[in-house]
Amino acid sequence: MKIKAVGFDIDGTLYPNLSMYIRSSSSFLSHPRLVYHFGKVRKEVRKTEYSGNFRDNQAKLLGYSMKISKEKAADLMERHLYQKWVYSFKGVKPFKTVRPALLSLKREGLKLGALSDFPVEKKLDFLGLSDLMEIAFSSEETGHLKPHGAPFTNMISKFGVKPEEILYVGNSYKYDILGAKKEGLRTAHLVKKPEPDSEADFSFHSFLDLRDWILSINN
């Protein structure tokens, strides 16, 4: 069966994580306690079912973890994490082979999209890739983070094709590959050394190799 749509994780998949870490270091260094507790909370959110507004639930958990009010936690999170991280993208460059590969897929008629656990907002603009994406959204909009099925089923709906006609590309085996596979999508794992007994349909290190693999299936 041909691949009709390709969804991409953003962070660590379309660009090297090191670039973002360097540009976000000021946030980490100026608010280490906030960053530490936020990391703990995100891990908790991934494995627990919550109802209601995602950001509100996240703020409650962060406030509890930091022993501050939910309102204070929400303010700290918005000002020192979400806002700063988005603009840290200025100057971040995608992997060199990303745009040529995506352009080739676009010309072949494939639908392209982005699904990230963090807000997408201006990330794709800064990466110079927004013109290639038909859909782009954060898993937060579904009320859940990967590997929960909700973000992937939302992507299936937005693409408007069958799950098995979608390839999801990511760098996290646990969150991207296993999460997408559970919802019936095909998967491609960006990794230097493939996981033992990997469930990914394809493992790669260059986006040009990914492009060639997809085109070999479709042609």
C-alpha positions as CSV (number, residue, x, y, z in Angstrom):
1,M,0.0,0.0,0.0
2,K,1.3,3.4,-0.9
3,I,2.2,6.1,1.6
4,K,-0.1,9.1,1.1
5,A,0.9,11.3,4.0
6,V,4.0,11.8,6.2
7,G,3.8,13.3,9.7
8,F,7.0,14.6,11.4
9,D,7.9,15.1,15.0
10,I,9.8,18.4,15.3
11,D,12.1,18.5,18.3
12,G,15.2,16.4,17.7
13,T,13.7,15.1,14.4
14,L,13.7,18.1,12.0
15,Y,16.7,19.7,13.7
16,P,19.5,18.6,16.1
17,N,18.5,18.9,19.8
18,L,21.9,20.3,20.7
19,S,21.1,23.5,18.8
20,M,18.0,24.1,20.9
21,Y,19.8,23.2,24.1
22,I,22.4,25.8,23.5
23,R,19.9,28.5,22.7
24,S,17.7,27.6,25.7
25,S,20.6,27.5,28.2
26,S,19.7,30.9,29.6
27,S,16.3,29.6,30.6
28,F,17.8,26.5,32.2
29,L,20.4,28.4,34.1
30,S,18.2,31.2,35.3
31,H,15.3,29.0,36.4
32,P,16.8,25.5,37.1
33,R,14.2,24.6,39.7
34,L,11.3,25.4,37.3
35,V,12.9,23.4,34.5
36,Y,13.6,20.4,36.8
37,H,10.0,20.3,38.1
38,F,8.5,20.9,34.7
39,G,10.5,17.9,33.4
40,K,9.1,15.7,36.2
41,V,5.5,16.9,35.5
42,R,5.7,16.2,31.8
43,K,6.8,12.6,32.6
44,E,3.8,12.3,34.9
45,V,1.4,13.7,32.4
46,R,2.5,11.2,29.8
47,K,1.4,8.2,31.9
48,T,-1.8,9.5,33.5
49,E,-5.2,10.1,32.1
50,Y,-6.6,13.6,32.8
51,S,-9.8,15.3,31.8
52,G,-10.3,19.0,31.2
53,N,-7.8,21.6,29.9
54,F,-4.3,20.3,29.4
55,R,-2.4,23.5,30.4
56,D,-4.6,23.8,33.5
57,N,-3.9,20.2,34.6
58,Q,-0.2,20.7,33.9
59,A,-0.2,23.9,36.0
60,K,-1.9,22.1,38.9
61,L,0.7,19.3,38.8
62,L,3.6,21.9,38.5
63,G,2.2,23.9,41.4
64,Y,1.9,20.8,43.6
65,S,5.5,19.7,42.7
66,M,7.0,23.2,43.4
67,K,4.7,23.8,46.4
68,I,3.3,27.0,44.9
69,S,-0.2,28.0,43.6
70,K,-1.5,26.7,40.3
71,E,-1.8,30.4,39.1
72,K,1.9,31.1,40.0
73,A,3.0,27.9,38.3
74,A,1.0,28.7,35.2
75,D,2.6,32.2,35.0
76,L,6.1,30.8,35.5
77,M,5.6,28.2,32.9
78,E,4.2,30.5,30.3
79,R,6.8,33.3,30.7
80,H,10.0,31.4,31.3
81,L,9.4,28.2,29.3
82,Y,6.8,28.4,26.5
83,Q,7.4,32.0,25.4
84,K,11.2,31.8,25.7
85,W,11.5,28.4,24.1
86,V,9.6,29.5,21.0
87,Y,11.8,32.4,20.3
88,S,14.9,30.4,21.1
89,F,14.2,28.9,17.7
90,K,15.4,31.9,15.9
91,G,18.7,30.8,14.3
92,V,18.0,27.1,14.7
93,K,18.6,25.3,11.4
94,P,17.0,22.0,10.3
95,F,19.2,19.1,9.3
96,K,20.7,19.9,5.9
97,T,18.8,17.1,4.1
98,V,15.4,17.9,5.6
99,R,14.1,20.5,3.1
100,P,15.4,18.8,-0.1
101,A,13.8,15.5,1.1
102,L,10.5,17.1,2.0
103,L,10.4,19.1,-1.3
104,S,10.8,15.8,-3.2
105,L,8.0,14.2,-1.3
106,K,5.8,17.2,-1.8
107,R,6.4,17.2,-5.6
108,E,5.3,13.5,-5.6
109,G,1.9,14.5,-4.2
110,L,2.4,13.4,-0.6
111,K,0.7,15.3,2.2
112,L,3.1,16.5,4.9
113,G,2.5,17.6,8.4
114,A,4.0,18.1,11.8
115,L,3.0,16.8,15.2
116,S,5.0,17.9,18.3
117,D,4.5,17.5,22.0
118,F,5.3,21.2,22.5
119,P,3.4,24.1,20.8
120,V,4.2,24.4,17.2
121,E,3.4,28.1,16.8
122,K,6.3,29.8,14.9
123,K,8.8,26.8,15.0
124,L,8.2,25.8,11.4
125,D,8.5,29.4,10.3
126,F,11.9,29.7,12.0
127,L,13.0,26.4,10.5
128,G,11.9,27.5,7.1
129,L,9.5,24.6,6.6
130,S,6.0,26.0,7.2
131,D,5.4,26.3,3.4
132,L,5.7,22.5,3.0
133,M,3.3,21.5,5.8
134,E,-0.4,21.0,5.2
135,I,-1.2,20.4,8.9
136,A,0.7,21.3,12.1
137,F,-0.4,21.0,15.7
138,S,0.7,20.2,19.2
139,S,-0.3,17.1,21.0
140,E,-1.3,19.4,23.9
141,E,-4.3,20.4,21.8
142,T,-5.7,16.9,22.2
143,G,-5.3,16.9,26.0
144,H,-2.6,14.3,25.9
145,L,1.1,13.8,25.1
146,K,2.7,11.1,23.0
147,P,2.7,8.1,23.1
148,H,-1.1,8.5,24.0
149,G,-3.2,7.6,21.0
150,A,-5.1,10.9,20.9
151,P,-2.5,13.0,19.1
152,F,-2.1,10.3,16.4
153,T,-5.8,9.8,15.8
154,N,-6.1,13.6,15.5
155,M,-3.4,13.5,12.9
156,I,-5.2,10.7,11.0
157,S,-8.4,12.8,11.0
158,K,-6.6,15.9,9.8
159,F,-4.8,14.1,7.0
160,G,-8.1,12.4,5.9
161,V,-6.5,9.1,4.8
162,K,-6.3,5.7,6.3
163,P,-3.8,5.1,9.2
164,E,-1.8,2.6,7.2
165,E,-1.4,5.2,4.5
166,I,0.4,7.5,6.9
167,L,4.1,7.4,7.9
168,Y,5.1,9.0,11.2
169,V,8.7,10.1,11.5
170,G,10.3,10.7,14.9
171,N,13.5,10.3,16.9
172,S,11.9,8.9,20.1
173,Y,11.4,5.1,19.9
174,K,9.1,5.1,23.0
175,Y,7.0,8.1,22.2
176,D,7.0,8.5,18.4
177,I,7.4,5.0,17.1
178,L,5.6,2.8,19.6
179,G,2.8,5.4,20.0
180,A,2.2,5.7,16.3
181,K,2.4,2.0,15.7
182,K,-0.3,1.4,18.3
183,E,-2.7,3.5,16.2
184,G,-1.9,1.6,13.0
185,L,0.4,4.1,11.4
186,R,3.6,3.1,9.6
187,T,6.8,4.5,11.3
188,A,10.3,5.7,10.5
189,H,12.9,6.1,13.3
190,L,15.6,8.8,13.0
191,V,18.5,7.1,14.8
192,K,22.2,6.4,14.3
193,K,21.9,2.8,15.5
194,P,18.5,1.0,15.1
195,E,16.8,-0.4,18.2
196,P,17.3,-4.2,18.6
197,D,14.2,-5.9,17.2
198,S,12.8,-2.5,16.2
199,E,9.1,-2.2,15.4
200,A,9.8,0.7,13.1
201,D,9.1,0.1,9.4
202,F,12.3,1.9,8.6
203,S,15.3,3.3,10.5
204,F,17.5,6.0,9.0
205,H,20.0,8.7,9.7
206,S,19.7,10.8,6.5
207,F,16.5,12.3,5.3
208,L,17.5,11.6,1.7
209,D,17.6,7.9,2.7
210,L,14.1,8.3,4.1
211,R,12.9,10.0,0.9
212,D,14.3,7.2,-1.3
213,W,12.7,4.6,0.9
214,I,9.3,6.2,0.7
215,L,9.6,6.7,-3.1
216,S,10.6,3.1,-3.6
217,I,7.4,2.0,-1.8
218,N,5.2,4.3,-3.8
219,N,6.8,3.6,-7.2
